[in-house]
Amino acid sequence: MKFRYTPRLRFAERLSLRGRLIAAFVVLIVTSATCTILIGSLVFGQKVVELATSKMEVGLKVAETSLNAHLARLRLLAAVEAERLRDGREPRLGGGLPSTETALDVALRLGPAGGTGLRRDPDGALHPFVVDAGAPGVAALAELAAYVRTQGRAEGSVLALDRTDAARLGYAAPFEGGLFLIAGAPIPAGDDVVLLATRLDGRAELFATPIDALWPGHRDWYAATLFLGDTRVATTMGAEWVGTHADPLVARRVLQEGQRFLGSAAVVRIPYYTAYMPLADWRGRTIGMLGVGVREEVYADMQGQTVTLFSGLIALGMIFGFAMTYVVSAWLIKPVRELARGMNRVAEGDLALKVRIHSTDELGQLANAFNRMVKAIKERDMRLHEQADERLSLVEKQVSIGRLAAGVAHEINNPLTSILSLSMLLQKGLPADDARHEDLDVIVAETTRCREIVKNLLDFARERPSAKTRVDLNQVIRETLVLTRKYEGMDKVTLETRLSAEPQWVSGDPKQLQQVFTNLVTNAAEAVETRGTITLTTDEDSSGGFVVAEVQDTGKGMPKEVVSRAFEPFFTTKGARKGTGLGLSVTLGIVRKHDGTIDLDSTEGVGTVVRVTLPRTSPPGPLSMDGEGGLEARE
């Protein structure tokens, strides 16, 4: 036994049309807003990085310009001092270094045999010193002096002095050496050279200009650093970070490859957006780096604030979108609700209703179609009322005739019984070779036929209660075919059954339903004059609430005037000896007692289709195991 499974409605199918519209718009708005926020966050993040790196480039350029300005100042001072010492005059360095040049730490007159100079301590005290050309620690200074003499003009450079060279100038280098800005100029009419130097170790103010110029008031966020090799020798981050090392990635790119570095790097284990450039001496050798940077968290905060503001605007747009969705959905659903109310009123019988939707869109077209449909239904209802009145008069006439015929049939049934009994007694009393046997056979046959006519007439007129139960219409048809196989006309037809795979449950009297299909099958067999086919089909209708059974034959068919009278009592085309005209009338009465309908379509020369429609009922209760291990259905 098979049962049909009806799936539960999904959540979306339980929603109203307005609910679906709102849900669709909400999903669309939320999805679009989420994608916009995600894409905006990525774009803002990229733009923030671009802004940070661009600003670092500017800061690095400003720091480089600041160092170059100091170096240019040293070259100018060296050229001025060289002019003062021409013609072998005594140098006037003994008077002290220029008081306005606070970044000038050393002044030295150096010749092939050596020289004399002045050094300024951090506290401002001046100390003269003598340099012996052959003494250790003068090599780097002597090479620079020789280069200046060769060029014949003032020159300057960033120079890395080892500890010995730095000590010769009176400074103790804290690391492997010291980093200086040194400028020199040849003294005219001689071989001596004036060298002016600025110590860079711990002197972050010499290149901190970008911090003060670009980011005033936020020195803690930004950093400018000078490196000797990869070691910090001066930084705006604080003296405690002097001596630490640069990010290895930066050192490899700048010191080994001689390229600028621009991007994110670790600065004393803190993420920074940075920019670095190599520092080269007058020989072109890379001796250190100059770098600027800003904490990534500064721009992360900026990005966060921007994304928050952007997300807030998107959220406000979403709220506005939700509100507009609510309003627009109500505006869109209003005509649909009017149509639904109109349909309900029409279903209740108000055929004078007219839906008024003043619109040229699809809803307006639907309203116009609905109004035309109501008008057509009203016109058809009027015609049906007229036809019903005519049919009612005819039915009343037929009812009167039926009552009269039932009374007459009841009255003549007893005489017919007496005639039949006496005729059969006479047959038994006559000798076998008596010629009157033939006449008595005719009397018995005709009397029996009269009794059958009277019996059918009484059955048609008598109201008998139906014993309705839940029954499978497929099984009723199968049992009917077993009973009709012996019918005399079934030998010339081929029976085909196309019953549905699932049971078709209806509420009805099995015997009466069997009588219905027996009449239909036998009528179909009588309609087939030569070899033909009778096809029985069952299935549910499109709504799933009714069972439709069809009996189709390939007989001679009927003209339209016969089809219109086929269900009238006592109407027959079979002749006086083959039918009473009550079969289809009785069938119609049984089907109507079962709250069903019966339709007949026939085409001459093609065949006839009789369609029986009965209300469908629910299947039996859950399955349980019977005593033999099989399945039985319980109510």
KOLPA-788568 format. One record per residue (C-alpha): x, y, z; residue in one letter. Coordinates in nm, 3 decimals, decimal comma, padded with zeros to 5 digits. Each point is the difference from the previous one (the first is absolute). Layout:
- X	Y	Z	rest
- X	Y	Z	A
...
//
This chain:
- X	Y	Z	rest
- 00,000	00,000	00,000	M
- 00,136	00,341	-00,097	K
- -00,060	00,334	00,162	F
- 00,048	00,343	-00,150	R
- 00,239	00,230	00,184	Y
- -00,098	00,365	00,008	T
- 00,307	00,215	00,090	P
- -00,037	00,278	00,249	R
- 00,007	00,352	-00,129	L
- 00,335	00,169	00,025	R
- 00,031	00,309	00,214	F
- 00,008	00,233	-00,303	A
- -00,321	-00,158	-00,133	E
- -00,181	00,074	00,327	R
- 00,076	00,372	-00,029	L
- -00,245	00,240	-00,152	S
- 00,084	00,174	-00,325	L
- 00,086	00,315	00,192	R
- 00,219	-00,202	00,235	G
- 00,182	-00,148	-00,297	R
- 00,052	00,343	-00,154	L
- 00,134	00,139	00,327	I
- 00,222	-00,306	00,052	A
- 00,135	00,027	-00,356	A
- 00,076	00,371	00,036	F
- 00,153	-00,050	00,346	V
- 00,228	-00,274	-00,133	V
- 00,092	00,220	-00,297	L
- 00,068	00,305	00,220	I
- 00,198	-00,192	00,261	V
- 00,203	-00,184	-00,263	T
- 00,075	00,318	-00,194	S
- 00,086	00,194	00,317	A
- 00,226	-00,279	00,126	T
- 00,183	-00,024	-00,332	C
- 00,030	00,379	-00,012	T
- 00,143	00,014	00,353	I
- 00,247	-00,280	-00,073	L
- 00,112	00,153	-00,328	I
- 00,012	00,346	00,159	G
- 00,213	-00,133	00,287	S
- 00,244	-00,154	-00,245	L
- 00,012	00,316	-00,211	V
- 00,039	00,223	00,305	F
- 00,272	-00,228	00,135	G
- 00,187	00,017	-00,329	Q
- -00,043	00,377	-00,020	K
- 00,119	00,041	00,358	V
- 00,313	-00,201	-00,078	V
- 00,056	00,205	-00,314	E
- -00,050	00,322	00,200	L
- 00,241	-00,115	00,272	A
- 00,273	-00,109	-00,242	T
- -00,045	00,317	-00,204	S
- 00,041	00,211	00,311	K
- 00,306	-00,203	00,100	M
- 00,153	00,077	-00,339	E
- -00,058	00,368	00,061	V
- 00,144	-00,024	00,352	G
- 00,310	-00,184	-00,126	L
- 00,051	00,265	-00,264	K
- -00,026	00,275	00,262	V
- 00,251	-00,178	00,229	A
- 00,240	-00,047	-00,292	E
- -00,039	00,365	-00,091	T
- 00,074	00,099	00,361	S
- 00,327	-00,199	00,003	L
- 00,097	00,136	-00,341	N
- -00,067	00,354	00,123	A
- 00,237	-00,053	00,293	H
- 00,262	-00,143	-00,235	L
- -00,039	00,294	-00,240	A
- 00,043	00,237	00,295	R
- 00,321	-00,176	00,098	L
- 00,135	00,028	-00,356	R
- -00,074	00,373	-00,003	L
- 00,169	00,053	00,336	L
- 00,300	-00,206	-00,114	A
- 00,036	00,215	-00,313	A
- -00,020	00,323	00,206	V
- 00,259	-00,125	00,251	E
- 00,235	-00,107	-00,281	A
- -00,008	00,355	-00,141	E
- 00,099	00,139	00,336	R
- 00,307	-00,221	00,015	L
- 00,146	00,070	-00,343	R
- 00,351	00,143	-00,048	D
- 00,139	-00,195	00,293	G
- -00,165	00,207	00,264	R
- -00,056	-00,144	00,339	E
- -00,337	-00,164	00,038	P
- -00,241	00,183	00,213	R
- -00,162	-00,313	00,138	L
- 00,153	00,083	00,335	G
- -00,271	00,261	00,044	G
- -00,258	-00,282	00,025	G
- -00,260	-00,155	-00,224	L
- -00,284	00,215	-00,128	P
- -00,235	00,037	00,292	S
- -00,309	-00,024	-00,224	T
- 00,099	-00,335	-00,142	E
- -00,106	-00,222	00,285	T
- 00,021	-00,305	-00,226	A
- 00,367	00,068	-00,083	L
- 00,210	-00,226	00,224	D
- 00,349	-00,010	-00,159	V
- 00,214	00,242	-00,200	A
- 00,332	-00,139	-00,133	L
- 00,280	00,136	-00,221	R
- 00,170	-00,303	-00,146	L
- 00,301	-00,011	-00,227	G
- 00,238	-00,270	-00,122	P
- 00,201	00,030	00,324	A
- -00,296	00,020	00,232	G
- -00,205	00,279	00,144	G
- -00,172	00,171	00,289	T
- -00,362	00,029	00,095	G
- -00,272	00,083	00,250	L
- -00,263	-00,229	00,149	R
- -00,318	00,100	00,179	R
- -00,128	-00,223	00,278	D
- -00,371	-00,056	00,062	P
- 00,020	00,255	00,284	D
- 00,134	00,265	-00,243	G
- 00,364	-00,002	00,118	A
- 00,265	00,035	-00,275	L
- 00,312	-00,215	-00,007	H
- 00,291	00,047	-00,240	P
- 00,175	-00,311	-00,131	F
- 00,287	-00,087	-00,231	V
- -00,009	-00,261	-00,274	V
- 00,315	-00,179	-00,117	D
- -00,033	-00,110	-00,360	A
- 00,191	-00,321	00,070	G
- -00,190	-00,089	00,316	A
- -00,261	-00,283	00,001	P
- -00,362	00,100	-00,049	G
- 00,053	00,271	-00,262	V
- -00,041	-00,216	-00,308	A
- -00,367	00,075	-00,065	A
- 00,048	00,374	00,063	L
- 00,314	00,007	-00,219	A
- -00,184	-00,178	-00,284	E
- -00,284	00,253	00,015	L
- 00,250	00,290	00,008	A
- 00,181	-00,145	-00,304	A
- -00,335	-00,033	-00,183	Y
- -00,085	00,365	00,081	V
- 00,342	00,117	-00,127	R
- -00,052	-00,202	-00,318	T
- -00,344	00,153	-00,062	Q
- 00,128	00,354	00,073	G
- -00,331	00,105	00,160	R
- -00,201	-00,047	00,313	A
- -00,138	-00,355	00,036	E
- -00,196	-00,177	00,269	G
- -00,126	-00,343	00,089	S
- -00,145	-00,225	00,268	V
- 00,298	-00,185	00,134	L
- 00,034	-00,300	00,228	A
- 00,311	00,023	00,220	L
- 00,122	-00,299	00,191	D
- 00,080	00,032	00,369	R
- 00,363	00,103	-00,069	T
- -00,095	00,278	-00,243	D
- -00,273	00,123	00,235	A
- 00,245	-00,002	00,291	A
- 00,247	00,206	-00,208	R
- -00,272	00,267	-00,015	L
- -00,045	-00,031	00,376	G
- -00,323	-00,208	00,003	Y
- -00,055	-00,345	00,148	A
- -00,223	-00,191	-00,247	A
- -00,265	-00,204	00,192	P
- -00,011	-00,273	-00,266	F
- 00,243	-00,131	-00,262	E
- 00,040	00,354	-00,119	G
- -00,170	00,335	-00,031	G
- -00,210	00,170	-00,264	L
- 00,093	00,358	-00,104	F
- -00,094	00,266	-00,249	L
- 00,337	00,132	-00,131	I
- 00,062	00,278	-00,253	A
- 00,340	00,120	-00,126	G
- 00,140	00,279	-00,216	A
- 00,357	00,048	-00,136	P
- 00,188	00,301	00,136	I
- 00,115	00,206	-00,300	P
- 00,378	00,018	-00,072	A
- 00,081	-00,305	00,204	G
- -00,054	-00,370	00,063	D
- -00,196	00,038	00,320	D
- -00,374	-00,077	00,025	V
- -00,259	00,130	00,243	V
- -00,228	-00,276	00,136	L
- -00,317	00,080	00,195	L
- -00,193	-00,289	00,162	A
- -00,333	-00,058	00,176	T
- -00,045	-00,304	00,220	R
- -00,324	-00,187	-00,080	L
- 00,002	-00,257	00,282	D
- -00,286	00,084	00,237	G
- -00,083	00,318	-00,197	R
- -00,357	-00,083	-00,113	A
- -00,090	00,370	-00,014	E
- 00,210	00,032	-00,318	L
- -00,248	-00,212	-00,200	F
- -00,316	00,021	00,215	A
- -00,144	00,277	-00,216	T
- -00,274	-00,222	-00,156	P
- -00,130	-00,090	00,345	I
- -00,037	00,364	00,103	D
- -00,111	00,123	-00,344	A
- -00,239	-00,274	-00,111	L
- -00,133	-00,137	00,328	W
- 00,030	00,268	00,271	P
- -00,132	-00,106	00,336	G
- 00,023	-00,376	-00,075	H
- 00,368	-00,082	00,040	R
- -00,086	-00,321	00,184	D
- -00,177	-00,140	-00,307	W
- 00,276	00,072	-00,249	Y
- 00,372	-00,075	-00,010	A
- 00,307	00,111	-00,199	A
- 00,315	-00,206	00,037	T
- 00,361	00,007	-00,123	L
- 00,191	-00,328	-00,033	F
- 00,369	-00,084	-00,017	L
- -00,026	-00,324	-00,185	G
- -00,312	-00,159	00,153	D
- 00,061	00,155	00,345	T
- -00,200	00,297	00,122	R
- 00,234	00,284	00,092	V
- -00,261	00,278	00,025	A
- -00,380	-00,018	00,022	T
- -00,295	00,210	00,109	T
- -00,141	-00,305	00,180	M
- 00,225	00,061	00,301	G
- 00,353	-00,066	00,117	A
- -00,097	-00,346	00,133	E
- -00,041	-00,126	-00,358	W
- 00,345	00,114	-00,116	V
- 00,211	-00,307	-00,074	G
- -00,293	-00,221	-00,112	T
- -00,008	-00,148	-00,347	H
- -00,221	00,043	-00,304	A
- -00,243	-00,257	-00,137	D
- 00,211	-00,261	-00,189	P
- -00,229	00,034	-00,302	L
- 00,067	00,374	-00,011	V
- 00,375	-00,041	00,055	A
- 00,026	-00,251	-00,283	R
- -00,193	00,218	-00,241	R
- 00,173	00,331	00,083	V
- 00,353	-00,092	00,109	L
- 00,067	-00,300	-00,221	Q
- -00,207	00,083	-00,309	E
- 00,034	00,381	00,026	G
- -00,375	00,049	-00,061	Q
- -00,258	00,210	00,179	R
- -00,250	-00,183	00,221	F
- -00,365	00,104	00,023	L
- -00,258	-00,197	00,199	G
- -00,076	-00,167	00,329	S
- 00,292	-00,101	00,221	A
- 00,071	-00,081	00,365	A
- 00,154	00,292	00,191	V
- 00,125	-00,126	00,338	V
- -00,267	-00,274	-00,025	R
- -00,281	00,247	-00,070	I
- -00,176	00,005	-00,344	P
- 00,072	00,322	-00,189	Y
- -00,068	00,135	-00,344	Y
- 00,354	00,097	-00,104	T
- 00,218	00,151	-00,269	A
- 00,381	-00,054	-00,012	Y
- 00,278	00,125	-00,226	M
- 00,370	-00,093	-00,014	P
- 00,269	00,246	00,115	L
- 00,318	00,001	-00,214	A
- 00,335	00,171	00,064	D
- 00,202	00,195	-00,254	W
- 00,134	-00,328	-00,142	R
- -00,358	-00,123	-00,070	G
- 00,015	-00,273	00,264	R
- -00,317	-00,062	00,202	T
- 00,086	00,061	00,363	I
- -00,338	00,034	00,163	G
- -00,369	00,081	-00,036	M
- -00,245	00,281	00,059	L
- -00,356	-00,102	00,085	G
- -00,333	00,142	00,111	V
- -00,309	-00,185	00,121	G
- -00,338	00,022	00,167	V
- -00,172	-00,252	00,221	R
- -00,248	-00,214	-00,193	E
- -00,249	00,034	00,284	E
- -00,033	00,373	-00,082	V
- -00,128	-00,077	-00,348	Y
- -00,187	-00,306	00,131	A
- -00,196	00,239	00,225	D
- -00,054	00,228	-00,296	M
- -00,116	-00,297	-00,210	Q
- -00,224	-00,120	00,282	G
- -00,162	00,341	00,038	Q
- -00,050	00,028	-00,375	T
- -00,147	-00,351	-00,027	V
- -00,223	00,067	00,302	T
- -00,128	00,322	-00,155	L
- -00,048	-00,171	-00,335	F
- -00,175	-00,297	00,163	S
- -00,221	00,237	00,197	G
- -00,106	00,173	-00,319	L
- -00,069	-00,337	-00,161	I
- -00,198	-00,106	00,308	A
- -00,209	00,319	-00,022	L
- -00,057	-00,080	-00,367	G
- -00,108	-00,352	00,097	M
- -00,247	00,133	00,257	I
- -00,138	00,239	-00,260	F
- -00,017	-00,291	-00,246	G
- -00,188	-00,213	00,254	F
- -00,249	00,278	00,060	A
- -00,049	00,055	-00,373	M
- -00,037	-00,376	-00,048	T
- -00,278	-00,007	00,260	Y
- -00,180	00,293	-00,162	V
- 00,049	-00,117	-00,360	V
- -00,108	-00,356	00,083	S
- -00,322	00,134	00,154	A
- -00,056	00,212	-00,311	W
- 00,064	-00,296	-00,231	L
- -00,210	-00,248	00,197	I
- -00,302	00,232	00,039	K
- -00,149	-00,074	-00,347	P
- 00,073	-00,371	00,048	V
- -00,195	00,004	00,326	R
- -00,284	00,181	-00,173	E
- -00,005	-00,273	-00,263	L
- 00,003	-00,269	00,272	A
- -00,292	00,167	00,181	R
- -00,183	00,027	-00,329	G
- 00,054	-00,369	-00,073	M
- -00,130	-00,094	00,345	N
- -00,312	00,209	-00,050	R
- -00,057	-00,154	-00,343	V
- 00,047	-00,344	00,155	A
- -00,269	00,095	00,252	E
- -00,236	00,082	-00,287	G
- 00,042	00,377	-00,047	D
- 00,015	00,006	-00,380	L
- -00,076	00,375	-00,011	A
- 00,347	00,080	00,137	L
- 00,244	00,199	-00,211	K
- 00,360	00,044	00,107	V
- 00,127	00,352	-00,066	R
- 00,378	00,019	-00,042	I
- 00,103	00,303	-00,204	H
- 00,332	-00,118	-00,135	S
- 00,148	-00,085	-00,338	T
- 00,247	-00,256	00,130	D
- -00,043	-00,377	00,033	E
- -00,217	00,039	00,312	L
- -00,235	00,229	-00,187	G
- -00,018	-00,252	-00,284	Q
- -00,072	-00,273	00,255	L
- -00,280	00,209	00,153	A
- -00,155	00,055	-00,344	N
- 00,024	-00,372	-00,073	A
- -00,162	-00,074	00,338	F
- -00,289	00,238	-00,075	N
- -00,050	-00,163	-00,341	R
- 00,004	-00,341	00,166	M
- -00,265	00,107	00,254	V
- -00,213	00,139	-00,281	K
- 00,031	-00,324	-00,195	A
- -00,086	-00,203	00,312	I
- -00,305	00,216	00,060	K
- -00,120	-00,045	-00,357	E
- 00,064	-00,374	00,016	R
- -00,177	-00,018	00,336	D
- -00,305	00,163	-00,152	M
- 00,002	-00,247	-00,287	R
- 00,044	-00,287	00,245	L
- -00,295	00,124	00,203	H
- -00,213	00,003	-00,312	E
- 00,116	-00,348	-00,094	Q
- -00,049	-00,118	00,359	A
- -00,357	00,126	-00,001	D
- -00,066	-00,191	-00,321	E
- 00,170	-00,310	00,137	R
- -00,192	00,033	00,327	L
- -00,329	-00,001	-00,184	S
- 00,110	-00,305	-00,194	L
- 00,123	-00,172	00,316	V
- -00,326	00,072	00,180	E
- -00,183	-00,152	-00,292	K
- 00,230	-00,301	00,004	Q
- -00,042	-00,038	00,374	V
- -00,375	-00,002	-00,037	S
- 00,025	-00,252	-00,279	I
- 00,244	-00,206	00,205	G
- -00,233	-00,008	00,298	R
- -00,288	-00,095	-00,223	L
- 00,210	-00,267	-00,172	A
- 00,123	-00,135	00,334	A
- -00,360	-00,030	00,120	G
- -00,111	-00,168	-00,320	V
- 00,304	-00,230	00,009	A
- -00,078	-00,102	00,355	H
- -00,360	-00,071	-00,095	E
- 00,085	-00,211	-00,304	I
- 00,284	-00,188	00,172	N
- -00,240	-00,241	00,176	N
- -00,196	-00,093	-00,319	P
- 00,329	-00,054	-00,181	L
- 00,114	-00,232	00,279	T
- -00,325	-00,198	-00,028	S
- 00,033	-00,023	-00,380	I
- 00,359	-00,118	00,027	L
- -00,085	-00,259	00,265	S
- -00,298	-00,140	-00,188	L
- 00,193	-00,009	-00,328	S
- 00,281	-00,197	00,163	M
- -00,256	-00,240	00,156	L
- -00,161	-00,051	-00,339	L
- 00,343	-00,076	-00,150	Q
- 00,061	-00,266	00,257	K
- -00,345	-00,158	-00,053	G
- 00,030	-00,027	-00,378	L
- 00,158	-00,297	-00,172	P
- 00,347	00,059	-00,141	A
- -00,121	-00,022	-00,360	D
- -00,290	00,237	00,047	D
- 00,010	00,286	-00,253	A
- -00,127	00,244	00,261	R
- 00,345	-00,006	00,169	H
- 00,123	00,258	-00,250	E
- -00,281	00,237	00,080	D
- 00,050	-00,043	00,373	L
- 00,375	00,069	-00,041	D
- -00,084	00,329	-00,166	V
- -00,244	00,084	00,281	I
- 00,259	-00,083	00,270	V
- 00,278	00,200	-00,175	A
- -00,214	00,308	-00,059	E
- -00,145	-00,016	00,351	T
- 00,356	-00,025	00,146	T
- 00,103	00,299	-00,211	R
- -00,298	00,197	00,130	C
- 00,099	-00,087	00,356	R
- 00,356	00,125	-00,061	E
- -00,138	00,325	-00,141	I
- -00,226	00,041	00,302	V
- 00,290	-00,086	00,236	K
- 00,232	00,261	-00,160	N
- -00,280	00,253	00,011	L
- -00,059	-00,065	00,371	L
- 00,375	00,013	00,071	D
- 00,024	00,333	-00,182	F
- -00,295	00,149	00,191	A
- 00,081	-00,145	00,341	R
- 00,232	00,196	00,235	E
- 00,238	-00,249	00,167	R
- 00,263	00,111	00,254	P
- 00,361	-00,045	-00,105	S
- 00,246	-00,189	00,222	A
- 00,299	00,229	-00,056	K
- 00,349	-00,097	00,106	T
- 00,351	00,103	-00,097	R
- 00,067	-00,196	-00,317	V
- 00,276	-00,014	-00,262	D
- -00,158	00,084	-00,335	L
- 00,274	-00,194	-00,181	N
- -00,104	-00,317	00,186	Q
- -00,368	00,061	-00,083	V
- 00,086	00,019	-00,370	I
- 00,212	-00,317	00,017	R
- -00,288	-00,193	00,161	E
- -00,242	00,143	-00,259	T
- 00,215	-00,130	-00,284	L
- -00,001	-00,348	00,157	V
- -00,383	00,003	00,002	L
- -00,040	00,133	-00,355	T
- 00,237	-00,242	-00,171	R
- -00,289	-00,246	-00,057	K
- -00,220	00,262	-00,162	Y
- -00,098	-00,107	-00,351	E
- 00,145	00,308	-00,169	G
- 00,344	-00,009	00,170	M
- 00,143	-00,262	-00,236	D
- 00,038	00,255	-00,281	K
- 00,179	00,274	00,198	V
- 00,346	00,041	00,149	T
- 00,008	00,132	00,358	L
- 00,282	00,236	00,094	E
- 00,046	00,137	00,351	T
- 00,211	00,304	00,084	R
- -00,067	00,023	00,369	L
- 00,216	00,230	00,212	S
- 00,284	-00,161	00,192	A
- -00,128	00,144	00,330	E
- -00,337	-00,097	00,153	P
- -00,276	00,251	-00,077	Q
- -00,203	00,016	00,319	W
- -00,365	00,115	-00,013	V
- -00,291	-00,020	00,240	S
- -00,273	-00,214	-00,156	G
- -00,210	-00,316	-00,017	D
- 00,216	-00,266	-00,173	P
- -00,304	-00,183	-00,143	K
- -00,157	00,314	-00,144	Q
- 00,334	00,118	-00,145	L
- 00,043	-00,348	-00,150	Q
- -00,345	00,036	-00,157	Q
- 00,109	00,337	-00,149	V
- 00,306	-00,143	-00,175	F
- -00,183	-00,320	-00,100	T
- -00,254	00,214	-00,187	N
- 00,272	00,213	-00,161	L
- 00,211	-00,302	-00,109	V
- -00,297	-00,195	-00,141	T
- -00,129	00,308	-00,183	N
- 00,348	00,052	-00,147	A
- 00,014	-00,366	-00,110	A
- -00,342	00,030	-00,169	E
- 00,119	00,317	-00,180	A
- 00,290	-00,189	-00,162	V
- -00,139	-00,169	-00,310	E
- 00,319	-00,177	-00,111	T
- 00,337	-00,048	00,165	R
- 00,074	00,297	00,226	G
- 00,160	00,117	00,321	T
- -00,136	00,108	00,337	I
- 00,246	00,197	00,216	T
- -00,052	00,066	00,370	L
- 00,209	00,276	00,160	T
- 00,021	00,141	00,353	T
- 00,198	00,294	00,135	D
- -00,038	00,303	00,223	E
- -00,093	00,337	-00,148	D
- 00,231	00,302	-00,005	S
- -00,125	00,122	00,339	S
- 00,065	-00,334	00,169	G
- -00,346	00,010	00,162	G
- -00,188	-00,226	-00,244	F
- 00,041	-00,339	-00,164	V
- -00,076	-00,019	-00,373	V
- -00,091	-00,336	-00,159	A
- -00,048	-00,027	-00,378	E
- -00,157	-00,274	-00,212	V
- 00,095	00,049	-00,364	Q
- -00,107	-00,214	-00,293	D
- 00,073	-00,004	-00,372	T
- -00,363	-00,064	-00,096	G
- -00,222	00,174	-00,246	K
- -00,059	00,303	00,222	G
- -00,320	00,204	00,037	M
- -00,138	00,314	-00,164	P
- -00,040	00,315	00,209	K
- -00,377	-00,033	00,037	E
- 00,046	-00,347	00,149	V
- 00,277	00,116	00,235	V
- -00,223	00,275	00,138	S
- -00,273	-00,257	00,092	R
- 00,219	-00,294	00,100	A
- -00,078	00,030	00,372	F
- -00,378	00,038	-00,038	E
- -00,205	-00,286	00,149	P
- -00,141	-00,248	-00,254	F
- 00,203	00,157	-00,284	F
- 00,181	-00,268	-00,205	T
- 00,133	-00,055	-00,350	T
- 00,035	-00,378	00,036	K
- -00,349	-00,094	-00,106	G
- -00,293	-00,137	00,186	A
- 00,156	-00,338	00,078	R
- 00,353	00,108	00,105	K
- -00,047	00,265	00,266	G
- -00,231	00,188	00,229	T
- 00,172	00,340	-00,009	G
- 00,057	-00,002	00,376	L
- 00,370	-00,104	00,019	G
- 00,160	00,344	-00,035	L
- -00,278	00,161	00,203	S
- 00,069	-00,237	00,288	V
- 00,375	00,061	-00,045	T
- -00,053	00,376	00,015	L
- -00,207	-00,036	00,319	G
- 00,268	-00,210	00,170	I
- 00,279	00,242	-00,093	V
- -00,195	00,297	00,129	R
- -00,070	-00,184	00,328	K
- 00,378	-00,025	00,033	H
- 00,033	00,381	-00,050	D
- 00,160	-00,058	-00,339	G
- -00,054	00,097	-00,361	T
- -00,018	-00,195	-00,323	I
- 00,080	00,141	-00,345	D
- -00,038	-00,154	-00,342	L
- 00,195	00,092	-00,314	D
- -00,068	-00,181	-00,324	S
- 00,100	00,042	-00,362	T
- -00,168	-00,197	-00,277	E
- 00,234	-00,248	-00,160	G
- 00,267	00,053	00,268	V
- -00,140	-00,117	00,332	G
- -00,129	00,110	00,336	T
- 00,161	00,109	00,328	V
- -00,196	-00,007	00,327	V
- 00,173	00,186	00,284	R
- -00,098	-00,059	00,364	V
- 00,134	00,246	00,260	T
- -00,027	-00,083	00,371	L
- 00,130	00,190	00,307	P
- 00,326	-00,139	00,126	R
- 00,031	-00,103	00,365	T
- 00,300	-00,049	00,228	S
- 00,179	-00,338	-00,004	P
- -00,047	-00,250	00,283	P
- 00,192	00,031	00,325	G
- 00,360	-00,109	00,073	P
- 00,120	-00,342	-00,103	L
- 00,031	-00,290	00,243	S
- 00,118	-00,359	-00,033	M
- -00,280	-00,257	-00,038	D
- 00,012	-00,347	00,139	G
- 00,173	-00,143	-00,309	E
- 00,275	00,259	-00,010	G
- -00,174	00,206	-00,270	G
- -00,115	00,360	00,009	L
- -00,356	00,111	00,061	E
- -00,142	00,353	00,008	A
- -00,183	00,109	00,309	R
- -00,236	00,291	00,040	E
//
